């Protein structure tokens, strides 16, 4: 993994955070209170898979916190931290996905989806419910049910929309990397 955090990563984190905040209001209800399908998760996964764990952490933490503060008036930290967990986990594998090199296909898509399923499971079935119980004294049966449905929703959104975005970007990135300067 490239450990450099340069201007591209700063811009990606800024744009990703802005998109994440704007997409906070785009939610498809699934019948579980305070839980919905959220396309913003595809943005988080997409940029984490390209730019790495630090960009993913920034988008997850800052994007979710700002979205909560702007649209709901308060920040629910037990759900902010899991967003960062997902961004970091996906970002750790960014180099293996080979998105920038134009190699995101076949086994790389499968790897991406295995990573995102596991990352979302840790974030939503473990971290979020435990933090809800410890920080907000929420009832366990409620938060674990929400966690399971948040996990399922994010797995679906990232699996479909995130994968499609990465495939499209990888095709473009791979072609642009093969350009040569003419004399």
N, C-alpha and C positions, 0 to 999 in steps of 0.2 A: 504494500500500500504506500502511496505517495504521502509522506509526512508533511509536505509543504502546505502552508495555508497562505495563499497569495490573493491577488486581486480577483481572480475568477471565483475562488471560494467565498470571498467576502460578498461579491455580487450575487452569487447563487444563494447564499444564506439570506441576504436582504430581500431578493425577489421571492424566494421560497417562503420566507416569513410573511411577506405581504400577501402572497397568494393564499397561504394557509389562513390568515386572518379573514380575508375577503370570503373565502369558501366556508368559513365557520357557519354562516347562515344557510348554506346549501346542505340540507339534511333530509333524508328519506326515512320517515318513521317506520319502525318495525314492530310496534306494539308493546315494547318494554319501556317503562318510564326512563326518561333522560338517556336513551340509547337509540341511535339511528345509524343508517348507512351514511358515511361522510366521505365524499369524493376528495376532500382535502388530504386524506391519508395517502391517496395515490401520488399527490404532489410530494409529500414527505418521503415516501418510498423511492420515487423517481429521482429526486435530487440527492438523497442519501446514497443510492446505488451508483450515482455518477461521481459525486464529490466527496464522499466519505463520511465517517462518523461524527466529526466535529460540526460539519454543515447540518447533518441530520439532528444532532443534539440541539443546535441553535434553533432550527426551524420548529422542532417539537416543543421545546421549552418556551421560547419567546412567542412563537406563533400561537400556541394554545393559550398561554397566559394573556396575551394581548386580546385575542378573540374573546375569551371569557370576560375580561375586564370591560371591553367595549360593548359587547352585545348582551351580557348578562349581569354586569355590575359588580361581580366578584369573581375571584379566581378559585377554582376547585383543584387544589394542588395535587390531590391524589389521582387526578386524571391527566394532569399536565406532565408529571414525571414519567408515566408510562409512554406518552408520545415520544419523549426523548429516548427512552429505552428502545423503542422500535427504530427510531432514526439511527441511533448508535449501532445497534445490532446489524441492520442492513448495511450501513456504511462501512463496517469492519470488513465486509466481503466485497466492497466496490471493485477492487482490482481483479478479483476472480470472475466478476460478471463480464468484464471486457466490453463494457458498453461504449466507451470512448474510442476503442480500437475497431469497432464495427463487428465484434464477435459475439454479440448477445443474441444467441439463438439456441435451439435444441437443449443440450445439457445445461447451458447457462441459465435458460429460462426456468428449467426444473430446479436448479440450485437456488436461484433467486426466490422461487416460491416456497421451497423448503425453509429457507432462512426466514422469510417473512411470516410463515405460519408459526414457526417456533418462537420468533421474536414477539409476535402478537400474543401467543399463548402465555409467555412469561409476563408480558406487560399487562394483559387484561384478565388473565385467570389467576395470576399470583400477585403482582405488584399493586395494581389498582384496588382490588378488594381488600388486601391487607392494609394498605394505607387508609382506605375508607373507614375501616374498623378502628385502626389505631388513632387516626387524626380526628375523624368526625364522629366516632362512636356509632357508625351506621350498623344496622342489623346484618349479620353475616349472610343469611339466606337471600336478602335483597341484593347485596353487592356482588355476591358470586354469580347470581343469575344475570345481573347486568354485565358482569365481566365476560361471561361465556358468550352472551349475545354481541357484545362489543367486539370480541375476538372473531366471531363468525362473520360479522359485518365487515370488519377490516380485512380479513382474509379474502373475502369475495371482491371487495373494491380494489384492493391492491393486486390480487390475482388477475383480475380482468383489466381494469384501467391502467394500473401501474405497469403490468407486463406489456400492454399495447403501446404505452408511451415510450417505454424503454426499447422495444423492438424498433419503433419508428425512428427514435433518436439515434440508435446504434447504426441503422442503415445510413442515415445522413452523416453522422460523425465518421463512419468508416470510409465513405466516399470523399469527404472533405479532407481527410488525412492523406489521401492518395494523390492530391493535386501537387503538381510541380511547377516551379517558376520557369517561364520561357524567357529566353534571351533575345 
